[in-house]
Amino acid sequence: MTKTMQLNLLKIDYYQKVLERIFKIQDCEVTFSNKYEIADHYGSDIVFIDVKGKNWDGKTNKYHLVVKSGPTDVKIRQHLPIVDAFNAEINVFNQLIPRFHKLQIEKGLELFGSTANCYHATMTGQLEIMIMENLTAKGYTVHNKTSPLDINHIKLVIKAYAEWHALSFALKDQYPNDYLQIAENFRFSAWRKFIQGGFGQILNICQKDFYKWLKEIGEVELLEQHKSKLHNNDVVTVLIRLMEETNKESVILHGDCWNNNFMFRYEGGCPVAVTLLDFQMTSVNSPVIDLSHFIYAVASEHELKHLKELLEFYYEHLSIYLELLHTDIDKVFPKELFRTHWKQYSVHGACMCLGILLFSFVEKDCNVDFTDREKLANEILPKLLKNSEYKNRILQVAKSFLEFEF
């Protein structure tokens, strides 16, 4: 992104005033930083800024921030659910997280620590802006998206999901009116429009290519089992139907659970903390939507062999945190119901991974334009679909999906 584009995105005078109000500083100076690498992001523009200003006693304070904004390109805004996506994420930070924090304070618990601090989030006209802390400056990094997460990384994320989902369950259990009012903002996921558009086309192409490849390598029985499990539907049809389902065990989800939406902090080479990124696809549905999406998008054959252990780990921490929140897990999400949900909703992750894993192998210099469906179908996808590591990963997911008994 050029400096001119950055200046167009950020009305400097306006943001100086906003930052002065947020941090209670004067003589605010904003400079753009190119020290930090930007991970893949679709449907938003990201810039890093360094801010300094004087506080009330004249001392100069410095802040390292990320500004996330809606793209200004008219074509992108016409083809992608930009407004819906930002509306969801802004409501997560302006309404949901503060209400979660209030509940945790009430119970004497530490605040949920697996989201970045958001200092400003607003939508005005066709301008969507979020100002957040720069976690890279605090030592957090994004895991290499082409590499599977190991068990230690996966468990960190699953523990964070257990706490996030527990907060939803407890809020719904103890303050149902508050929960329903907030959850209404997430009833219609931006995923729906995304899947009905260019990404859905990608998913169906990936499915056809996968089925063709299974036939070529002699996995005919696996192919037929996969088709049967999806009731001979294309993956878009399956995903849309899942999004239309409602159940009383629904929670407010993270929603976008691929490698690039987690940042890890390490000590001695081991991951010790994780932050969940990008809540633009937040919706209301079974916790298994998050779990299956995440596990199938990040695990290799080795980690998938530990699927039962991972699901047990999730449920154990969900139970522990619900107890701390004074909600009975057997009332809101008993173990047998969790098993039933896995059988019913894990198809979400199995379908999504066909496209999500593909984008894990997109090179940085590859410009994926979801608005140009012809180029996607005829130029970009044929190259990506030849990746042998991608094919092996989706094969292992398919085997796990079909063979695993919980």
Summary of the structure (lengths in Angstrom):
residues: 406
radius of gyration: 21.5
end to end distance: 47.0
largest distance: 73.9
contacts: 1284
relative contact order: 0.12
helix: 56%
strand: 15%
